[in-house]
Each structure stands twice: as C-alpha cells, then as structure tokens.
Amino acid sequence: MGTDPVTEPFDDRTPIYQQIAERLRDAILAGDLQEEDQVMSTTQYATTYRINPATAARAMSALVDEGLLHKRRGLGMFVSPGARERLRTQRRATFWQDALGPVLAEARALGITTEQIVDHIKEQS
C-alpha cells in the first residue's frame, strides 16, 4: 500500500501551505476527494503536522480563492461543485506547454520525428 498523498510528510523545498494546497488539488483531481466531501480542518492540519494553524489556513484560503473549496459556516471546508473539472481544465491548459513542450524540443534536437514520437506513444499505450 502507498502513502496517503494528503497526509504524507512535507518536504523542505517549498512552503508548507503550498504543499498542503497542492496535495488537496491532487486529491481532488484524482477523485480521492469528491464534490462536497469535507476536508481536514485547519486545526486538524495544525495538530497532525505540528504546524501553525495560520499556515494551514493560508492553503485553504488559496483553494477557496481558486473556487476549489468552500466554507460552510460552523461545519468546515468542503470540495466545491465542479472543482475536479476546473482543475482538469487548468492543468490541461498548461500540460502542452509545461510538460510536453520541453519533450518535443528535446526530440527535435535529437532528430526524432513526429511520426517516431507517435509510434512510440502508441507502443506504450
């Protein structure tokens, strides 16, 4: 069994609030968190990870601003309707440039043709 991406330890390379937000985005995108699922509270994050509650709150605030989470007064934070599709749309938009762009540039430099790339992808699928 793998580790839970939402609760695994944090690394030292990026701010913790960004790591919390990214883990929640990944869980929503993967379908591990569904629309209207409740997410761990900022107090739970602070207690679990021994971090400042303001750090967790900053992550939640960013996700609220992105429309991925919403607060229910007195109940906590929940995944917003349409959050998964919103994330898919955002990540698809950047996939071509950020992920595939460098690969295609390297392929061109190596003399790999488009046909060879397509054939290789088909073989791997």
N, C-alpha and C positions, 0 to 999 in steps of 0.2 A: 504494500500500500504506500502511496506517495504522501507527501505532506500537504496539509491544507494551505493553499496559497494565501488565504486571508489571515491565517494565524501563525505562519512560519516566522522565524526571527527576522529582524530588519538588518540591512547591511549598512555600512558606514559611508557609502558613496553619495547618496542623495538624502535630502532632508526626509525625516520620518513621515511628516504629513503628506509628502508627495508619494512615498511608498504606500501608505495606507490608501490614499486615493486611487493609485494605480492598481493595487490589489483588488479593491472593490470594483473598479472598472472591468478588470479581467474576469472577476467572478460573475458580473452581470453579463458580459459578452459571452462567456462560456455557458451561461444558463444555470450556473450554480446558485445565483440569486435571481429569482423571478420577479416580475412586476408585483408590487405590493408586499413583497417579503420585507420583514423588519430586519434592519442591520444592527450590528452591535452598537451599543450606545457609546458616546464619548467617554463616559465614566468607566464602562467595561473595558474599552481600549486602554485607558489610562491605568487601570488596575492590572489588567492582563500583562501589559508590556512595560509597566513601571515608567510611564511617560507622563508628561504634563497634560492634563485634560485639554488645555488650550491647543496643544499640538493635534490631538485627535479632532477637536472642533474645527480647526483650520482645514483639515482634509474634508470633513463633512460639508463645510461651508462651500468649498470649491465644487463639490459634487452637486450641491443644491444649485449653485450658480450655473452649472452646466445643464441643469434640468434632469439629472440622473437620480437624485434623491429628493424627497420632500418630507417635511416635518408634519407630524400630527400632534397637535398640542396635547401634552400630557401623556403621549404614548411613545414617542420616539421618532426615529428616522425610518423611512420606507423607500423601496425602489419605486421610482416613478413609472407610470404607464408609458410605454414607448421607449424606455431607456435603452434596452438592448438594440433596437433598430437604430436609435440615434447614434449609439457607439459604432455600430456596423458601418453606418453611412460615413461617419467621421474617419474611421480607420481605413475604409476602402479608398477614400479620397487621398489619403497620404501614402497608402501602400505602393501605388505605382511609382511615385517619385522617391520616397524614402527607402523602400525595401528593394523594389525591382530595378529602379534607375541605376544604382551602383553596379548591380549584377550585369545589366545589359552593357554598361560602359566597359566593364572588365572583359566581357565576352567580345565586344568589338575590338578591344586592344589585343586580345588573344587570337583574333581571326576566326572566331566561332560565328557561324552564320545563324540567321534567324531560323532556318529550317532545322539546323542541328539542335538548337535550343528546344524547338517544338518537339522534335523527335525524342529528345532526352526526357522532356516532361511527360510525354505520352508513355514512355517506357516505365517511368517511375510511378505512374498513376495506377 
